[in-house]
Amino acid sequence: MTAPIRYFIRPSRPEAHVFELRCTVSDPDPAGQRFSLPAWIPGSYMIREFARHVVSLRAESGGKAAKVEKLDKHTWLVTGLAAGKPLTVFYEVYAWDLSVRAAHLDQTHGFFNGTSVFLAVEGRTDRPCLVEIESPEGMAYRDWKVATALPRARGEIGAALAYGFGLYRAENYDELVDHPVEMGTFTLAGFEAGGVRHDIVLTGRHDCDTERLAADLERICQFQIELFGAPPPMDYYVFLTQLVGDGYGGLEHRASTALLASRADLPWKGMTGLPDGYKTFLGLCSHEYFHTWNVKRIKPAAFVPYDLAVENYTRLLWAFEGFTSYYDDLVLVRSGVISPADYLGLVGKTVSAVLRGPGRHRQSVAESSFEAWSKYYRQDENSPNAIVSYYAKGSLIALALDLQLRSETGGKRSLDGVMRLLWQRHGQTGVGVAEDGIFAIVEEVGGKDCGARLARWLRKAVEGTDDLPLARLLKPFGVAYQPEAPGAKPTLGIKLAGGNGKGEAKIATAYDGGAAQLAGLSAGDVLLAVDGLKVSAANLDSMLERHQTGDSIEVHAFRRDELMCFDVELAASASDVVKLAVDEKAAASVRRLRKGWLGH
């Protein structure tokens, strides 16, 4: 029997944000054993160089120190091994990244992704892994628990061990690093969907109505399970949620998700209606849960297997993230958690966000997918002028494709069929999706009615930069596309840093061809006065409303520490605000088509 790789991890110094780790190999390569730490984490397409957080590393073999040589930024070679003896590497990892991507530790909790802390034993990554997760020392941590979808080691089962420290297992290194771990004094809630237990873990202070949250998530998860077909592809699932004052983010894993959320976005006892913050949080949960199928198991061929040392390029993120972004909110309405009006409001915001970015005319979603490593995940002040979001525009392409499949087949076919066929052909077999594989699936699902034409349309949509004909496509469903009239308000054509809230009016982006850019204003400039009157983020819009399109205004601004003056000719605002509305008096055939789409 192949000996497992054994790991040990303990929060040795929570106050210093340090995890202590060990990795033991029973039969290391006698010529020298290489160890490495991933450079990125699946789902977040940016080289993050997690090895930079390793503070110390040493090795022992046969009770004696072994030689450690650093080969590159994330690889170590251990030589001078005792013949026939195990090799143990001892190391410490600094954990102070409060995000869903890495590791975080203090006196209140600990969190880690395996990609941030577990060394890969090169040449042995296909072996089983055993992980001893140990609690920090001291009475202050006596009530800490562990939450993870990582299975207990065989022989360590039973209710008494639930959420406890101890021994866990993984079939191989890939599975080991795909199960994040939370530890601390978290709140626990749960429900069952598809015959599988789902837990909600809330870390941080909150006043959440956990019963309401569990009930809503149950409906969302059950709908997704039924969409792809029961049973779900995991035996247990957990939502690991870190609550902060202001934050948003999620990262998918094969049987869990790591979430960062504002505590104000959770439901509370006595809450009436459905606040925007709660809709946003449910949409985030829905998005990450949908990834259980789409990207964790239905994968681009470029991700089979992952190479965690370098970038893995694909032009298909518009399908794996964009289609998921379409379904995240669609599932909310089809499961009855939100109303059709709420859903159409969310779609309208997405349309508006896409139309607001000049970059949509310069980059296709296929290019955006391929360049995620260098552009989408490394945005700067000019990004809105140069790139398009494969999440946002990808979701609108999914919407347009779904509407066409439904309208052209009288509701007999839809994007649901595309996702189910992808699951059967790729998710259940482990065969990656080829770069042109989505188009072939769409042609097959559309059939002789519209398959070939829609496959051609889809290719053009993802490889081109044209705006989508959503007004025309929504009409057969009795949904009106209502853009705000252009020129209703004069504008500078800028985006302020931190949004248009309080504080200084600092330019984050000067949009291409906008009034500010044409006058010479740039990102980083801090607006001080308009026509001699003090301006701030709070009053800029109201000051501009007192003018007409074409008016010239004098703007004073600081660029770095220099005061500058600009003559700006105000431009007409673009029609980038779109609202969608249901025609309640539509014909019965239209209402049936809409009901098949929205589920109401």
GULO-713513 format. One line per 8 residues: their letters; for each residue x, y, z of C-alpha. Coordinates in nm, 3 decimals. Example, Ala and Ser with C-alpha at 12.3 -4.5 7.8 and 13.67 -1.06 7.14 Angstrom:
BEGIN
as) 1.230 -0.450 0.780; 1.367 -0.106 0.714
***
This chain:
BEGIN
mtapiryf) 0.000 0.000 0.000; 0.129 0.348 -0.091; 0.224 0.543 0.221; 0.033 0.872 0.255; 0.195 1.213 0.274; 0.144 1.337 0.630; 0.082 1.701 0.714; 0.049 1.883 1.044
irpsrpea) -0.080 2.239 1.093; -0.128 2.442 1.411; -0.190 2.810 1.481; 0.130 2.838 1.684; 0.125 3.216 1.733; -0.216 3.364 1.657; -0.110 3.705 1.786; 0.174 3.705 1.530
hvfelrct) -0.046 3.550 1.256; 0.179 3.244 1.218; 0.084 2.884 1.136; 0.334 2.609 1.219; 0.344 2.319 0.971; 0.515 1.989 0.905; 0.519 1.768 0.597; 0.652 1.411 0.625
vsdpdpag) 0.741 1.186 0.331; 0.809 0.823 0.421; 1.005 0.744 0.103; 1.160 1.062 -0.034; 1.358 1.065 -0.357; 1.708 0.955 -0.240; 1.869 1.184 -0.497; 1.691 1.482 -0.342
qrfslpaw) 1.327 1.562 -0.276; 1.166 1.872 -0.425; 0.883 2.060 -0.254; 0.681 2.349 -0.394; 0.397 2.580 -0.301; 0.135 2.685 -0.558; 0.172 3.023 -0.725; -0.206 3.072 -0.765
ipgsymir) -0.537 2.933 -0.647; -0.801 2.797 -0.887; -1.090 3.038 -0.934; -0.871 3.347 -0.890; -0.670 3.391 -1.206; -0.366 3.582 -1.088; -0.016 3.474 -0.986; -0.005 3.540 -0.612
efarhvvs) 0.323 3.372 -0.514; 0.203 3.224 -0.185; 0.559 3.110 -0.106; 0.646 3.469 -0.015; 0.462 3.411 0.314; 0.687 3.122 0.420; 0.892 3.271 0.705; 1.120 2.978 0.786
lraesggk) 1.183 2.629 0.650; 1.414 2.347 0.760; 1.428 1.969 0.712; 1.526 1.657 0.905; 1.603 1.303 0.787; 1.696 1.019 1.019; 1.707 1.256 1.315; 1.962 1.486 1.150
aakvekld) 1.935 1.813 0.965; 1.909 1.784 0.589; 2.030 2.043 0.339; 1.764 2.279 0.199; 1.828 2.475 -0.121; 1.582 2.728 -0.267; 1.559 2.666 -0.642; 1.315 2.940 -0.741
khtwlvtg) 1.048 3.158 -0.586; 0.833 2.863 -0.474; 1.047 2.547 -0.497; 1.287 2.389 -0.247; 1.525 2.094 -0.292; 1.614 1.885 0.015; 1.927 1.670 -0.010; 2.162 1.485 0.225
laagkplt) 1.894 1.234 0.321; 1.945 0.934 0.549; 1.901 0.616 0.343; 1.561 0.452 0.390; 1.447 0.711 0.645; 1.145 0.946 0.633; 1.197 1.313 0.554; 1.017 1.587 0.747
vfyevyaw) 1.007 1.952 0.645; 0.927 2.201 0.922; 0.808 2.548 0.822; 0.607 2.853 0.928; 0.360 3.053 0.723; 0.258 3.412 0.789; -0.120 3.450 0.755; -0.262 3.801 0.747
dlsvraah) -0.459 3.814 0.421; -0.825 3.869 0.509; -0.962 3.744 0.179; -1.107 3.424 0.036; -0.784 3.343 -0.149; -0.513 3.288 0.108; -0.480 3.253 0.488; -0.567 3.465 0.790
ldqthgff) -0.499 3.412 1.160; -0.541 3.611 1.479; -0.678 3.558 1.829; -1.037 3.548 1.701; -1.015 3.285 1.425; -0.799 3.105 1.174; -0.864 3.042 0.806; -0.655 2.888 0.532
ngtsvfla) -0.669 2.760 0.180; -0.445 2.461 0.121; -0.269 2.636 -0.167; -0.133 2.889 0.084; 0.002 2.645 0.340; 0.052 2.286 0.217; 0.374 2.207 0.033; 0.337 1.981 -0.268
vegrtdrp) 0.574 1.685 -0.263; 0.684 1.673 -0.625; 0.651 1.330 -0.779; 0.413 1.227 -0.497; 0.110 1.455 -0.554; -0.110 1.161 -0.654; -0.070 0.999 -0.312; -0.326 1.005 -0.029
clveiesp) -0.275 1.278 0.230; -0.337 1.279 0.606; -0.365 1.615 0.782; -0.347 1.667 1.157; -0.520 1.997 1.238; -0.429 2.099 1.593; -0.576 2.373 1.810; -0.373 2.667 1.937
egmayrdw) -0.238 2.635 2.290; -0.400 2.811 2.584; -0.733 2.842 2.762; -0.831 3.135 2.542; -0.879 2.885 2.257; -1.056 2.604 2.443; -1.387 2.668 2.264; -1.244 2.676 1.913
kvatalpr) -1.394 2.440 1.654; -1.304 2.338 1.299; -1.524 2.371 0.990; -1.423 2.215 0.660; -1.559 1.979 0.395; -1.235 1.783 0.415; -1.331 1.431 0.529; -1.224 1.286 0.860
argeigaa) -0.958 1.017 0.847; -1.106 0.668 0.833; -1.178 0.540 1.182; -1.235 0.893 1.315; -1.609 0.924 1.261; -1.885 1.005 1.504; -2.086 1.298 1.632; -1.833 1.372 1.907
laygfgly) -1.571 1.451 1.646; -1.790 1.682 1.439; -1.622 2.024 1.394; -1.332 1.906 1.611; -0.957 1.923 1.569; -0.788 1.600 1.468; -0.697 1.391 1.168; -0.840 1.457 0.820
raenydel) -0.772 1.293 0.485; -0.761 1.363 0.114; -0.724 1.128 -0.182; -0.442 1.335 -0.330; -0.281 1.679 -0.321; -0.537 1.829 -0.560; -0.819 1.733 -0.323; -0.620 1.847 -0.020
vdhpvemg) -0.585 2.205 -0.141; -0.948 2.225 -0.258; -1.095 2.220 0.096; -1.048 2.547 0.288; -1.055 2.533 0.668; -1.208 2.774 0.920; -1.138 2.752 1.293; -1.265 2.956 1.583
tftlagfe) -1.590 3.018 1.772; -1.816 3.051 1.471; -2.195 3.035 1.449; -2.328 2.721 1.284; -2.655 2.671 1.098; -2.762 2.415 0.841; -3.017 2.251 0.617; -3.055 1.955 0.385
aggvrhdi) -3.079 1.975 0.006; -3.074 1.685 -0.235; -3.033 1.447 0.056; -2.703 1.615 0.151; -2.625 1.813 0.465; -2.526 2.176 0.405; -2.374 2.387 0.682; -2.348 2.765 0.711
vltgrhdc) -2.051 2.888 0.914; -2.055 3.254 1.023; -1.734 3.397 1.166; -1.747 3.746 1.317; -2.004 3.946 1.509; -2.354 3.947 1.365; -2.726 3.950 1.438; -2.818 3.714 1.155
dterlaad) -3.155 3.543 1.139; -2.995 3.205 1.066; -3.332 3.033 1.020; -3.425 3.273 0.740; -3.082 3.241 0.580; -3.090 2.860 0.596; -3.442 2.849 0.448; -3.347 3.073 0.155
lericqfq) -3.023 2.889 0.083; -3.204 2.557 0.096; -3.436 2.668 -0.186; -3.143 2.796 -0.391; -2.934 2.481 -0.348; -3.226 2.245 -0.404; -3.312 2.420 -0.731; -2.957 2.392 -0.860
ielfgapp) -2.936 2.024 -0.766; -3.257 1.957 -0.957; -3.136 2.161 -1.255; -2.832 1.938 -1.302; -2.999 1.625 -1.169; -2.980 1.459 -0.830; -2.783 1.344 -0.647; -2.540 1.634 -0.606
pmdyyvfl) -2.172 1.558 -0.665; -2.067 1.589 -0.299; -2.158 1.418 0.029; -2.145 1.737 0.236; -2.123 2.110 0.164; -2.027 2.411 0.375; -2.054 2.789 0.327; -1.752 2.932 0.514
tqlvgdgy) -1.844 3.297 0.571; -1.617 3.564 0.719; -1.817 3.871 0.824; -1.665 4.219 0.817; -1.788 4.577 0.822; -1.748 4.621 0.448; -1.643 4.341 0.217; -1.750 4.118 -0.068
gglehras) -1.598 3.812 -0.230; -1.627 3.441 -0.285; -1.417 3.152 -0.405; -1.552 2.816 -0.512; -1.429 2.473 -0.404; -1.544 2.120 -0.481; -1.757 2.084 -0.164; -1.751 2.429 -0.006
tallasra) -1.712 2.797 -0.069; -1.517 3.066 0.113; -1.713 3.391 0.140; -1.630 3.743 0.260; -1.938 3.953 0.330; -2.061 4.262 0.507; -2.244 4.166 0.826; -2.506 4.428 0.735
dlpwkgmt) -2.600 4.221 0.428; -2.729 3.927 0.632; -3.098 3.897 0.726; -3.201 3.989 1.078; -3.493 3.900 1.299; -3.793 4.115 1.210; -3.650 4.219 0.872; -3.920 4.317 0.626
glpdgykt) -3.886 4.305 0.252; -3.570 4.200 0.074; -3.293 4.462 0.113; -3.045 4.503 -0.171; -2.759 4.388 0.049; -2.928 4.058 0.126; -3.010 4.000 -0.242; -2.643 4.061 -0.318
flglcshe) -2.532 3.809 -0.055; -2.776 3.543 -0.177; -2.656 3.602 -0.532; -2.298 3.550 -0.416; -2.390 3.223 -0.243; -2.583 3.111 -0.550; -2.288 3.196 -0.777; -2.033 2.999 -0.576
yfhtwnvk) -2.269 2.703 -0.532; -2.332 2.686 -0.909; -1.956 2.650 -0.950; -1.987 2.311 -0.776; -2.083 2.192 -1.124; -1.963 2.465 -1.359; -1.582 2.499 -1.327; -1.511 2.262 -1.039
rikpaafv) -1.625 1.958 -1.239; -1.716 2.094 -1.584; -1.373 2.242 -1.662; -1.188 2.388 -1.957; -0.945 2.134 -2.099; -0.669 2.382 -2.003; -0.751 2.314 -1.635; -0.732 1.933 -1.658
pydlaven) -0.517 1.901 -1.461; -0.433 2.237 -1.304; -0.072 2.345 -1.319; -0.046 2.558 -1.005; 0.306 2.680 -1.082; 0.220 2.890 -1.389; -0.073 3.060 -1.560; -0.329 2.825 -1.719
ytrllwaf) -0.472 3.002 -2.024; -0.822 2.954 -2.163; -1.061 3.168 -2.369; -1.363 3.009 -2.200; -1.405 3.204 -1.875; -1.702 3.380 -2.036; -1.879 3.042 -2.008; -1.747 2.925 -1.673
egftsyyd) -1.778 3.260 -1.495; -2.019 3.444 -1.725; -2.276 3.165 -1.747; -2.246 3.117 -1.371; -2.306 3.490 -1.325; -2.623 3.456 -1.533; -2.756 3.168 -1.331; -2.669 3.309 -0.987
dlvlvrsg) -2.952 3.564 -0.990; -3.176 3.363 -1.225; -3.181 3.083 -0.968; -3.298 3.331 -0.703; -3.613 3.412 -0.901; -3.677 3.061 -1.032; -3.652 2.919 -0.679; -3.895 3.183 -0.553
vispadyl) -3.650 3.364 -0.324; -3.690 3.695 -0.511; -3.963 3.831 -0.738; -3.943 3.873 -1.117; -3.932 4.250 -1.066; -3.635 4.211 -0.832; -3.462 3.990 -1.086; -3.517 4.224 -1.378
glvgktvs) -3.384 4.508 -1.162; -3.062 4.311 -1.111; -3.031 4.239 -1.483; -3.085 4.607 -1.559; -2.794 4.697 -1.330; -2.569 4.446 -1.508; -2.665 4.586 -1.850; -2.595 4.939 -1.726
avlrgpgr) -2.256 4.839 -1.585; -2.150 4.683 -1.914; -2.269 4.981 -2.122; -2.078 5.217 -1.893; -1.742 5.068 -1.992; -1.584 5.189 -2.319; -1.357 4.884 -2.302; -1.641 4.663 -2.425
hrqsvaes) -1.572 4.796 -2.775; -1.201 4.714 -2.752; -1.190 4.367 -2.601; -1.407 4.059 -2.655; -1.504 3.832 -2.369; -1.289 3.558 -2.524; -0.990 3.793 -2.512; -1.087 3.904 -2.161
sfeawsky) -1.088 3.539 -2.054; -0.744 3.474 -2.200; -0.600 3.795 -2.056; -0.754 3.753 -1.711; -0.404 3.689 -1.570; -0.260 4.016 -1.693; -0.560 4.249 -1.729; -0.883 4.154 -1.552
yrqdensp) -0.718 4.058 -1.222; -0.463 4.340 -1.243; -0.678 4.641 -1.317; -0.561 5.000 -1.316; -0.714 5.341 -1.373; -0.748 5.282 -1.749; -0.905 4.936 -1.727; -1.265 5.050 -1.789
naivsyya) -1.142 5.201 -2.118; -0.952 4.890 -2.223; -1.123 4.574 -2.098; -1.464 4.411 -2.062; -1.575 4.187 -1.777; -1.621 3.826 -1.883; -1.839 3.796 -1.573; -2.083 4.076 -1.657
kgsliala) -2.091 4.066 -2.037; -2.058 3.687 -2.022; -2.378 3.677 -1.816; -2.557 3.893 -2.074; -2.440 3.663 -2.355; -2.583 3.372 -2.155; -2.910 3.566 -2.116; -2.925 3.639 -2.489
ldlqlrse) -2.851 3.276 -2.577; -3.112 3.145 -2.332; -3.378 3.384 -2.466; -3.311 3.278 -2.825; -3.315 2.907 -2.747; -3.648 2.948 -2.565; -3.822 3.180 -2.812; -3.713 2.994 -3.126
tggkrsld) -3.824 2.655 -2.993; -4.142 2.767 -2.817; -3.984 2.706 -2.478; -3.886 2.345 -2.557; -3.511 2.413 -2.535; -3.305 2.644 -2.319; -2.963 2.709 -2.171; -3.057 2.460 -1.899
gvmrllwq) -3.020 2.188 -2.160; -2.675 2.316 -2.253; -2.563 2.304 -1.889; -2.705 1.955 -1.836; -2.533 1.821 -2.147; -2.204 1.980 -2.038; -2.249 1.807 -1.701; -2.313 1.468 -1.860
rhgqtgvg) -2.034 1.491 -2.120; -1.770 1.664 -1.912; -1.860 1.706 -1.545; -1.942 1.341 -1.485; -1.654 1.209 -1.696; -1.372 1.446 -1.599; -1.303 1.525 -1.966; -1.216 1.892 -2.009
vaedgifa) -1.413 2.117 -2.244; -1.220 2.203 -2.561; -1.181 2.568 -2.653; -1.458 2.533 -2.915; -1.657 2.276 -2.717; -1.934 2.510 -2.597; -2.030 2.598 -2.954; -2.073 2.231 -3.045
iveevggk) -2.292 2.169 -2.739; -2.513 2.470 -2.825; -2.556 2.344 -3.180; -2.656 2.001 -3.054; -2.905 2.133 -2.797; -3.058 2.382 -3.042; -3.110 2.099 -3.292; -3.233 2.150 -3.644
dcgarlar) -3.459 2.437 -3.532; -3.182 2.680 -3.449; -2.869 2.494 -3.335; -2.625 2.580 -3.613; -2.734 2.942 -3.634; -2.713 2.998 -3.259; -2.369 2.835 -3.243; -2.251 3.082 -3.508
wlrkaveg) -2.419 3.368 -3.321; -2.253 3.266 -2.996; -1.908 3.250 -3.153; -1.955 3.597 -3.297; -2.083 3.732 -2.965; -1.789 3.601 -2.760; -1.521 3.684 -3.017; -1.663 4.024 -3.115
tddlplar) -1.724 4.354 -2.944; -2.075 4.446 -3.059; -2.345 4.530 -2.805; -2.608 4.262 -2.763; -2.959 4.309 -2.911; -3.129 4.262 -2.573; -3.427 4.487 -2.644; -3.526 4.269 -2.940
llkpfgva) -3.459 3.942 -2.759; -3.659 4.038 -2.449; -3.967 4.148 -2.647; -4.109 3.795 -2.708; -4.108 3.750 -2.327; -4.309 4.063 -2.261; -4.017 4.247 -2.103; -3.954 4.608 -2.202
yqpeapga) -3.596 4.735 -2.237; -3.600 5.098 -2.120; -3.275 5.297 -2.157; -3.249 5.639 -1.999; -3.260 5.910 -2.264; -2.910 6.035 -2.354; -2.830 6.392 -2.265; -3.064 6.405 -1.970
kptlgikl) -2.777 6.525 -1.750; -2.445 6.687 -1.835; -2.143 6.485 -1.728; -1.767 6.502 -1.686; -1.730 6.141 -1.800; -1.545 6.024 -1.492; -1.565 5.764 -1.217; -1.474 5.879 -0.869
aggngkge) -1.255 5.678 -0.637; -1.464 5.512 -0.367; -1.787 5.582 -0.551; -1.982 5.906 -0.546; -2.010 5.921 -0.170; -1.855 6.154 0.084; -1.501 6.287 0.088; -1.275 6.428 -0.178
akiatayd) -1.367 6.409 -0.545; -1.071 6.206 -0.667; -1.085 6.073 -1.021; -1.046 5.695 -1.044; -1.106 5.677 -1.421; -1.142 5.938 -1.693; -1.348 5.763 -1.958; -1.224 5.767 -2.316
ggaaqlag) -1.368 6.059 -2.511; -1.532 6.206 -2.202; -1.539 6.576 -2.118; -1.279 6.543 -1.843; -1.031 6.346 -2.055; -1.068 6.584 -2.351; -0.991 6.875 -2.118; -0.680 6.703 -1.984
lsagdvll) -0.804 6.576 -1.648; -0.667 6.236 -1.548; -0.701 5.954 -1.300; -0.559 6.056 -0.963; -0.653 6.422 -1.001; -0.844 6.561 -0.700; -1.118 6.806 -0.798; -1.122 7.112 -0.573
avdglkvs) -1.356 7.367 -0.728; -1.601 7.419 -1.013; -1.633 7.782 -1.126; -1.468 7.892 -0.804; -1.693 7.694 -0.570; -1.564 7.412 -0.354; -1.653 7.066 -0.484; -1.659 6.726 -0.316
aanldsml) -1.774 6.378 -0.401; -2.102 6.456 -0.226; -2.193 6.771 -0.419; -2.034 6.719 -0.762; -2.347 6.581 -0.928; -2.570 6.857 -0.791; -2.328 7.123 -0.913; -2.321 6.976 -1.263
erhqtgds) -2.702 6.956 -1.273; -2.714 7.338 -1.266; -2.553 7.338 -1.610; -2.653 7.233 -1.962; -2.479 7.004 -2.207; -2.220 7.211 -2.394; -2.161 7.458 -2.111; -1.799 7.540 -2.030
ievhafrr) -1.688 7.525 -1.669; -1.361 7.602 -1.496; -1.228 7.316 -1.283; -0.943 7.349 -1.035; -0.772 7.029 -0.929; -0.460 6.900 -0.761; -0.238 6.670 -0.966; -0.001 6.531 -0.709
delmcfdv) 0.097 6.851 -0.521; 0.044 7.092 -0.810; -0.265 7.306 -0.848; -0.395 7.303 -1.205; -0.685 7.465 -1.390; -0.888 7.308 -1.670; -1.154 7.445 -1.904; -1.411 7.168 -1.946
elaasasd) -1.696 7.156 -2.198; -1.970 6.940 -2.044; -2.089 6.648 -2.255; -2.421 6.472 -2.276; -2.459 6.172 -2.052; -2.469 5.843 -2.236; -2.772 5.615 -2.231; -2.599 5.369 -1.999
vvklavde) -2.879 5.335 -1.745; -3.122 5.061 -1.843; -3.435 4.938 -1.669; -3.634 4.627 -1.753; -4.008 4.605 -1.691; -4.268 4.331 -1.731; -4.572 4.385 -1.949; -4.845 4.237 -1.728
kaaasvrr) -5.100 4.265 -2.011; -4.901 4.052 -2.255; -5.072 3.774 -2.448; -5.109 3.434 -2.284; -4.845 3.279 -2.514; -4.597 3.550 -2.410; -4.673 3.496 -2.042; -4.618 3.120 -2.082
lrkgwlgh) -4.281 3.179 -2.242; -4.185 3.421 -1.964; -4.300 3.177 -1.697; -4.084 2.904 -1.847; -3.786 3.142 -1.822; -3.845 3.303 -1.482; -4.044 3.026 -1.317; -4.332 3.252 -1.207
***
